[in-house]
Amino acid sequence: MSWINNVVPPKIRSFLITKKDTPENLWVKCPDSGQLVFHKDLENNLFVVPGSDFHMKMDAKARLATTFDDGRWDEIAVGDVLSDPLRFRDEKRYVDKLKEARTKTGLADAVKLGAGKLEGRDAVVAVQTFDFMGGSLGMAAGEAIVMGAEQALKLSAPFILFAASGGARMHEGVFSLMQMPRTTVAVNRLKRARLPYIVVLTNPTTGGVTASYAMLGDVHIAEPGALIGFAGPRVIEQTVREKLPEGFQRAEYLQEHGMVDMVVHRRDMRATLARLCGLLMDRRGAFAPRDAASKPLPAAAE
């Protein structure tokens, strides 16, 4: 028996040896510099590491709250889709993987929709979350993008998309691939109505998402250091058998080569989006009626 058990009274002993519960994410390590950052400080800094300026992943609710005025927004419900059309199974059943992802993130699927005000203007925002099965594009995510575009048409408002994905969701096979043309048609409807469609490319945005709606914006913004492309650098290097340039497929490299319009720090993102929405909506108002969203353009104007 230790001296604590022999000498210290039970009530005081329990106080001394009881371990207090502490959050697992109390400290966060920067993947770039290895710096340890207090989670609350990271959250207050929009999940940007103060020392290295590394942009960490940001969950959907935080992204929506920091985009809309006063952090207030209304969630747009997404219609039900088949959860497991192929009854897919590898190491685990696909339905079990979905349950795990929903428990982990608190989201129904990879894309969350919100509508609210951005500097006093109506706006619809879609946020893709990489933590939900790699932000993969499946039927539910595709349906969310389509519904977000439809809501923007109803409100005659800009549609802003924060993209983050590893590509199509293999568990849904061809049903996943069909979301590429579906979302492309939805984006084209916005363009016909002359409504702004602004894409913010976050780290990483790859695969079928890059090959569809993520590269169809009127303006493409990227967060600093974001990996953006179809196939990853390692796959490309193995295919072409050449060493790729420094920073290949990163946001800054793509801006230099004309694939991205601007690279914007997260602290300036909201103001930049508000300014772009204002400019594009004012330009639209100069030659388009208010109800243009509900009327197809004449063939000669398409």
N, C-alpha and C positions, 0 to 999 in steps of 0.2 A: 504494500500500500504506500502511495506517495504521501509526503507531508501535507499536501493539499487536502487529501481525504481524511487525514488524521487530525488536522488542526483547524482548518477553515470550516466554519458553519455551512450547512448545505445551501442556504439561500444565497450567501455570498459566493460560494463555490460555483453555483450554476451561472451566476452573473459573470464570473471571471472566465469560464471556459466555454461559454456559449458563443458560437461563431455568428456574427451578424450577417444577414443576407445583403449582398452587394450586387448591383447589376453586372452582368457579364461584359457589357460593352462600356464600362465606366471609362476605360482608356481605349483609344483607337490608334493603331499604328499606320503611319503613312506608307503606302506601297512604294512610293518613289524615294523618299529620304530616310525612312525608318523612324522618323520622329514620332514620339508618343504624344497624343493630344487628348485632353480631357473632353469627353463626349459632349458635354454641355457647351464648351467653347466652340467645338466643331459645328454643333447645331446652330449656334448664334452667328457663325460665320458662313452660313449657307452651305455647310459641308465642304468647305474649301480649307485645306490645311494651311494655317497661317504662315508657317515657315517656308514651305516648298511651293505654295500656291497650287498644289495638286487638287483637282476636282474629284472628290469622292462621289460614289453613287448616291442618289437622292431619291427617297421613296415618293410614291405618287401623291400622297396627301400633302407632304411638305412642298412638293413642286407646285401643286395647285394653289396652296395657301400663299406661297410667295409670288405667284403670278397675278392673282386677282386682287382687286382693291380691298383693303382691310382684311385680307385673308378669307373673304366670304365667297362661297360659291355653292351652286346647287348641283348635286350629282345627277347625271343623265343615266337612267337605267338602260341596260343592254338586254335585248330580247334573248330568250333561251335558245340554245342550239344543242345539237347532239353532243354529249360529252365524250363519247367513245365510239365513233361511227364504225371503226374497224375492229373493235374489241382487241386492241393491240396489247401485246405482252412481250417484254424482254426479261430482264432480271426481276422486274415487278410488273404488275398490271398497271396500265396507263391510268385507270381510275384511281388507283392508290397513289400514284405520283401526283395527280391533280389534288387529291385531298391533302397531301403533305405540303404542296406549294401554297394552297389556300390557307392552311394553318400557319405556315411560316410567314406569309406576307399580309394576311388579312384581306386579300383581294380575291375576287371571283375569277379573274384571269389576268393576262399580262397587260391589258390596256384599261385605264380608268378614264372616264369622261367627266368633265365639269363645265358648267356654264355660269357666267357672272359678268362683272364689269372690269374692264382694264382701262384705267384712267377715264372712267365715266362712260366708256363705250361697251356695248355688248360684245362678248367674245365667247367662243367655244374652244376648249382646250382638251386635247387627248395626251395622256402620259403613258408611255410604255415602260414597264418595269423589268429590268434585267433579272432581278432576283426571282421572278416568277418563271421558272423553267427557261432561263436564259432569254426572257423576253420574246420567246419564239412565237411565230405567226401561225395561229390555228384558226378554227372557225369562229370562236368567241372573240378573239382579237380582231379578226377581219370584220366581223359584225359590228364591233365597237367603232372602228374607223368609219364604216359606212354610216352608222347612226350619228356619229359626230358631224359628218359632212351634211347629212340631212337636217340636223338641228341648226347648223349654221345657215343653211338655205332658208329654213323657217324664220329664223331671227334676222335674216339678212345681215349676218355678222361674219367677221373673220374666223377662220379655223386655224388654230395653232397646234402643231404636233411636236411633242418631245419624243424623239425616236431613240430606242435602245434595244438591240436585238442581236441574237446569234444567227437568225435566219428562220426558215420554215420549220414547223413542228413535225418531225418525222413520224410521230405517233398517229398522225391523221392523214398521212399519205397525200393522195391527189386532192383530198378535201382542203388540205392546207395550201397546196399550190394554187387552187382556184381562188384563194383570197387575194392573190396578186392582181388578176384582172378585175375582180370585184371592186377592190379599193381604187384601182386606176379609173374605173368608170365613175366612182363617187367623186374623185378629185376633178375629173373632167367636167362634171356637173357644176362644181364650184367655179371653174374657169369660165364656163359658158355664162354663168350668172355674174361674172366679173367680181367675185368675192375673193378677198385675199386668202391664200393658203400658204402659211409660213411654217417651215420645218426647222426644228432645232435638233441637230445631230449631237447626241451625247455618247459617252464611251461605254461600250462599243456599239456601233451600228453596222451590221454586216449581213451577208446572205440575201435571201429573197426580199427582205424589207428594203434593203438598199436598191434592189433591182426593181422595186415597184414604188409605193407611195412616198418613201423617204427621199427620193430624188426627183419628185415632180412638183416641188414647191415653187411659188413665185419668187421666194427668197430663201436661201439656204444659209442658216447660221450654224456654227459649230462651237462647242465649248473647247477651251484650250486643252490640247493633248489628246483629244478624242480619237480613237481608232475608227476609221470609216472606210469601208470597201466591200467588195463582194466576197472574194476568198481572202483568207488571212495571209499575212506576209510570208509565213513559213511555207504554206502551200504553193504560193507563187514562186518563191525562191527555188523550191524543189522542182517545179515545172519548167521554169526557164533556165535553170541551172546557172544562175548568175547572182551575184551579191547585189541586193537592193540598196538604193540610196539611203542615206541617213534620214530618219524621220518619215520614211515612206508610209503612206496611208494615214498619217497623222493630220490633224486639222490644219495646222500651219502649212504643211507641205501641200495639201489639197487647195488651200486658199491661193498659194503662190502659182499653182497650175490651173486655176480657174474652175475648179470643181465645187468650191464653196465660196459664197459671196463675202462672208465675214466671220472672223473668230471673235467671240464676245465673252468676256469674263462674266461669271455668274452674278456678281454684284451689279453688273450693268444690264443684265438680261431683260428684266422687267421694263426698264425705261426704253430699251432698244425696241422691244416688241410693241410697246405702246406707240412709239414714234412711227414705226413701220405701218402699223394698223391704221393710224391716223392719216398718213400720207396716201396709202393705197385706197382707203375708203373715200377720202376726199377726191382723189383722182377718179374713182369710179362714179362718184356723185356728179362729176362735171358732165358726164355724157350718158349715164344710165339712170332710168327711173328707179324709184325706191322699191318697186315690186318686181324688179328684173329677175330676182331669184326664182320666181314662179313662172317666168315666161321664157321659152326657148328663143335663142337668137335666130335671126334669119340666116339662111344658108350662106349668103354672100359674106356675112360677118364672121363666120366660123373659121 
